[in-house]
Each structure stands twice: as C-alpha cells, then as structure tokens.
Amino acid sequence: MEINSGIIIDGVLHEMIELIDASSLNFDCSKCSLNKECKECKMEHESYLCNVMGCFCFVSRGKVTDIKTEEEKE
C-alpha cells in the first residue's frame, strides 16, 4: 500500500484524506481516526488538526510493519 501523507502515532498509521478525495464521503469529525488528538489540539491551540495539516480528515490504516523510502524501493 502506498501512502502519500499521514501521521504515525504509537505504531498506527493515520492517512490524511484530502478535500478532493472527500467529496464522495459523508463524514463528520466523530469518525476521524484522530478525533481524540484533535480535541486536545483544539483546546490547546484553538485550531483543528485537519485545518493545520490542510486535509479533510484522517483514516486509520492499521499498524505499521515496514516503511520504505523512495531510495529503498529502487
């Protein structure tokens, strides 16, 4: 699986879903995989993670077992 943008927290990959990709989603903040972290960020910094990162939401893709960079793929 190739992921272009995401965040790894405690070994779990959370992929950023961009606004363009989200047009077919019926989504609300409660379904975001970083909802808990976002609430903490909002309380401390008065901004949501999706606004800071420039995306629509985050989707959990599960535990990360192997990460390869572009150099390793060649």
TISE-507978 format. One record per atom (N, C-alpha, C): atom name; chain; x, y, z. Coordinates in nm, 2 decimals, padded with zeros to 4 digits, always signed. Layout:
[CA; A; [X; Y; Z]]
...
This chain:
[N; A; [+00.09; -00.12; +00.00]]
[CA; A; [+00.00; +00.00; +00.00]]
[C; A; [+00.09; +00.12; +00.00]]
[N; A; [+00.06; +00.22; -00.08]]
[CA; A; [+00.13; +00.34; -00.09]]
[C; A; [+00.05; +00.45; -00.02]]
[N; A; [+00.11; +00.52; +00.07]]
[CA; A; [+00.05; +00.64; +00.14]]
[C; A; [+00.14; +00.76; +00.11]]
[N; A; [+00.07; +00.86; +00.06]]
[CA; A; [+00.15; +00.99; +00.03]]
[C; A; [+00.16; +01.08; +00.15]]
[N; A; [+00.06; +01.09; +00.24]]
[CA; A; [+00.06; +01.17; +00.35]]
[C; A; [-00.01; +01.11; +00.47]]
[N; A; [+00.06; +01.11; +00.58]]
[CA; A; [-00.01; +01.06; +00.70]]
[C; A; [+00.07; +01.08; +00.83]]
[N; A; [+00.02; +01.04; +00.94]]
[CA; A; [+00.09; +01.05; +01.07]]
[C; A; [+00.09; +00.91; +01.13]]
[N; A; [+00.20; +00.88; +01.19]]
[CA; A; [+00.21; +00.75; +01.27]]
[C; A; [+00.22; +00.79; +01.41]]
[N; A; [+00.12; +00.74; +01.49]]
[CA; A; [+00.11; +00.76; +01.63]]
[C; A; [+00.10; +00.62; +01.70]]
[N; A; [+00.20; +00.59; +01.79]]
[CA; A; [+00.21; +00.46; +01.86]]
[C; A; [+00.20; +00.35; +01.76]]
[N; A; [+00.27; +00.36; +01.65]]
[CA; A; [+00.28; +00.25; +01.55]]
[C; A; [+00.16; +00.23; +01.46]]
[N; A; [+00.06; +00.32; +01.47]]
[CA; A; [-00.06; +00.31; +01.39]]
[C; A; [-00.06; +00.43; +01.28]]
[N; A; [-00.08; +00.39; +01.16]]
[CA; A; [-00.08; +00.49; +01.05]]
[C; A; [-00.21; +00.55; +01.03]]
[N; A; [-00.22; +00.69; +01.03]]
[CA; A; [-00.34; +00.76; +01.01]]
[C; A; [-00.32; +00.84; +00.88]]
[N; A; [-00.39; +00.80; +00.77]]
[CA; A; [-00.37; +00.86; +00.64]]
[C; A; [-00.46; +00.99; +00.63]]
[N; A; [-00.40; +01.09; +00.58]]
[CA; A; [-00.47; +01.22; +00.55]]
[C; A; [-00.56; +01.20; +00.43]]
[N; A; [-00.68; +01.24; +00.44]]
[CA; A; [-00.77; +01.24; +00.33]]
[C; A; [-00.79; +01.38; +00.28]]
[N; A; [-00.76; +01.41; +00.16]]
[CA; A; [-00.76; +01.55; +00.11]]
[C; A; [-00.91; +01.58; +00.07]]
[N; A; [-00.93; +01.71; +00.07]]
[CA; A; [-01.07; +01.76; +00.03]]
[C; A; [-01.12; +01.71; -00.10]]
[N; A; [-01.03; +01.69; -00.20]]
[CA; A; [-01.07; +01.64; -00.33]]
[C; A; [-01.12; +01.50; -00.32]]
[N; A; [-01.05; +01.42; -00.24]]
[CA; A; [-01.09; +01.28; -00.22]]
[C; A; [-01.22; +01.26; -00.14]]
[N; A; [-01.25; +01.36; -00.06]]
[CA; A; [-01.35; +01.35; +00.04]]
[C; A; [-01.49; +01.39; -00.02]]
[N; A; [-01.49; +01.43; -00.14]]
[CA; A; [-01.62; +01.48; -00.20]]
[C; A; [-01.73; +01.37; -00.20]]
[N; A; [-01.68; +01.24; -00.20]]
[CA; A; [-01.78; +01.13; -00.20]]
[C; A; [-01.81; +01.08; -00.06]]
[N; A; [-01.74; +01.13; +00.04]]
[CA; A; [-01.76; +01.09; +00.18]]
[C; A; [-01.87; +01.17; +00.25]]
[N; A; [-01.95; +01.10; +00.33]]
[CA; A; [-02.04; +01.16; +00.42]]
[C; A; [-01.97; +01.15; +00.55]]
[N; A; [-01.90; +01.26; +00.59]]
[CA; A; [-01.81; +01.25; +00.71]]
[C; A; [-01.84; +01.35; +00.81]]
[N; A; [-01.82; +01.32; +00.93]]
[CA; A; [-01.82; +01.42; +01.04]]
[C; A; [-01.70; +01.39; +01.13]]
[N; A; [-01.66; +01.49; +01.21]]
[CA; A; [-01.54; +01.48; +01.30]]
[C; A; [-01.54; +01.36; +01.39]]
[N; A; [-01.65; +01.31; +01.43]]
[CA; A; [-01.65; +01.20; +01.52]]
[C; A; [-01.60; +01.07; +01.46]]
[N; A; [-01.60; +01.06; +01.33]]
[CA; A; [-01.55; +00.94; +01.26]]
[C; A; [-01.40; +00.95; +01.22]]
[N; A; [-01.34; +01.07; +01.25]]
[CA; A; [-01.19; +01.09; +01.22]]
[C; A; [-01.11; +01.00; +01.32]]
[N; A; [-01.01; +00.93; +01.26]]
[CA; A; [-00.93; +00.85; +01.35]]
[C; A; [-00.84; +00.92; +01.45]]
[N; A; [-00.83; +01.06; +01.43]]
[CA; A; [-00.75; +01.14; +01.52]]
[C; A; [-00.85; +01.24; +01.60]]
[N; A; [-00.97; +01.20; +01.62]]
[CA; A; [-01.07; +01.28; +01.68]]
[C; A; [-01.02; +01.32; +01.83]]
[N; A; [-00.98; +01.22; +01.90]]
[CA; A; [-00.93; +01.25; +02.04]]
[C; A; [-00.82; +01.35; +02.04]]
[N; A; [-00.71; +01.32; +01.96]]
[CA; A; [-00.60; +01.41; +01.95]]
[C; A; [-00.64; +01.55; +01.90]]
[N; A; [-00.73; +01.55; +01.81]]
[CA; A; [-00.78; +01.68; +01.75]]
[C; A; [-00.85; +01.77; +01.86]]
[N; A; [-00.93; +01.70; +01.95]]
[CA; A; [-00.99; +01.78; +02.05]]
[C; A; [-00.89; +01.84; +02.15]]
[N; A; [-00.78; +01.76; +02.18]]
[CA; A; [-00.67; +01.81; +02.26]]
[C; A; [-00.60; +01.93; +02.20]]
[N; A; [-00.58; +01.92; +02.07]]
[CA; A; [-00.51; +02.02; +01.99]]
[C; A; [-00.60; +02.15; +01.99]]
[N; A; [-00.73; +02.13; +01.97]]
[CA; A; [-00.82; +02.24; +01.96]]
[C; A; [-00.82; +02.32; +02.10]]
[N; A; [-00.82; +02.24; +02.21]]
[CA; A; [-00.82; +02.30; +02.34]]
[C; A; [-00.69; +02.38; +02.37]]
[N; A; [-00.58; +02.33; +02.32]]
[CA; A; [-00.45; +02.40; +02.35]]
[C; A; [-00.42; +02.51; +02.25]]
[N; A; [-00.46; +02.49; +02.12]]
[CA; A; [-00.41; +02.58; +02.02]]
[C; A; [-00.52; +02.65; +01.94]]
[N; A; [-00.64; +02.62; +01.97]]
[CA; A; [-00.76; +02.68; +01.91]]
[C; A; [-00.76; +02.66; +01.76]]
[N; A; [-00.72; +02.54; +01.72]]
[CA; A; [-00.72; +02.50; +01.58]]
[C; A; [-00.74; +02.35; +01.56]]
[N; A; [-00.81; +02.30; +01.46]]
[CA; A; [-00.83; +02.16; +01.44]]
[C; A; [-00.71; +02.11; +01.36]]
[N; A; [-00.67; +01.98; +01.38]]
[CA; A; [-00.56; +01.91; +01.31]]
[C; A; [-00.58; +01.92; +01.16]]
[N; A; [-00.71; +01.90; +01.11]]
[CA; A; [-00.73; +01.90; +00.97]]
[C; A; [-00.70; +02.04; +00.91]]
[N; A; [-00.73; +02.14; +00.98]]
[CA; A; [-00.70; +02.28; +00.94]]
[C; A; [-00.55; +02.30; +00.93]]
[N; A; [-00.48; +02.26; +01.03]]
[CA; A; [-00.34; +02.27; +01.04]]
[C; A; [-00.27; +02.19; +00.93]]
[N; A; [-00.31; +02.07; +00.90]]
[CA; A; [-00.25; +01.98; +00.81]]
[C; A; [-00.30; +02.00; +00.67]]
[N; A; [-00.41; +02.08; +00.65]]
[CA; A; [-00.46; +02.11; +00.52]]
[C; A; [-00.53; +01.99; +00.45]]
[N; A; [-00.60; +01.91; +00.53]]
[CA; A; [-00.67; +01.79; +00.48]]
[C; A; [-00.82; +01.79; +00.53]]
[N; A; [-00.89; +01.69; +00.49]]
[CA; A; [-01.04; +01.68; +00.53]]
[C; A; [-01.05; +01.60; +00.66]]
[N; A; [-00.98; +01.49; +00.67]]
[CA; A; [-00.99; +01.40; +00.79]]
[C; A; [-00.88; +01.30; +00.79]]
[N; A; [-00.87; +01.22; +00.89]]
[CA; A; [-00.77; +01.11; +00.90]]
[C; A; [-00.84; +00.98; +00.91]]
[N; A; [-00.79; +00.88; +00.84]]
[CA; A; [-00.84; +00.74; +00.84]]
[C; A; [-00.73; +00.65; +00.89]]
[N; A; [-00.76; +00.57; +00.99]]
[CA; A; [-00.67; +00.47; +01.04]]
[C; A; [-00.65; +00.36; +00.94]]
[N; A; [-00.52; +00.33; +00.91]]
[CA; A; [-00.48; +00.23; +00.82]]
[C; A; [-00.42; +00.11; +00.89]]
[N; A; [-00.42; +00.11; +01.02]]
[CA; A; [-00.37; +00.00; +01.10]]
[C; A; [-00.22; +00.01; +01.14]]
[N; A; [-00.17; -00.09; +01.20]]
[CA; A; [-00.03; -00.10; +01.25]]
[C; A; [+00.07; -00.09; +01.13]]
[N; A; [+00.18; -00.02; +01.15]]
[CA; A; [+00.28; -00.01; +01.05]]
[C; A; [+00.38; -00.12; +01.08]]
[N; A; [+00.42; -00.20; +00.98]]
[CA; A; [+00.51; -00.31; +01.00]]
[C; A; [+00.64; -00.28; +00.92]]
[N; A; [+00.63; -00.21; +00.81]]
[CA; A; [+00.75; -00.18; +00.73]]
[C; A; [+00.74; -00.05; +00.66]]
[N; A; [+00.83; +00.04; +00.67]]
[CA; A; [+00.83; +00.16; +00.60]]
[C; A; [+00.95; +00.17; +00.50]]
[N; A; [+00.92; +00.19; +00.37]]
[CA; A; [+01.02; +00.20; +00.27]]
[C; A; [+01.02; +00.34; +00.21]]
[N; A; [+01.14; +00.40; +00.20]]
[CA; A; [+01.16; +00.53; +00.14]]
[C; A; [+01.17; +00.51; -00.02]]
[N; A; [+01.17; +00.62; -00.09]]
[CA; A; [+01.19; +00.61; -00.24]]
[C; A; [+01.32; +00.54; -00.27]]
[N; A; [+01.43; +00.57; -00.20]]
[CA; A; [+01.56; +00.51; -00.23]]
[C; A; [+01.55; +00.36; -00.21]]
[N; A; [+01.48; +00.31; -00.11]]
[CA; A; [+01.48; +00.17; -00.08]]
[C; A; [+01.39; +00.09; -00.18]]
[N; A; [+01.30; +00.16; -00.25]]
[CA; A; [+01.21; +00.09; -00.34]]
[C; A; [+01.28; +00.06; -00.47]]
[N; A; [+01.38; +00.14; -00.51]]
[CA; A; [+01.45; +00.12; -00.63]]
[C; A; [+01.54; +00.01; -00.64]]
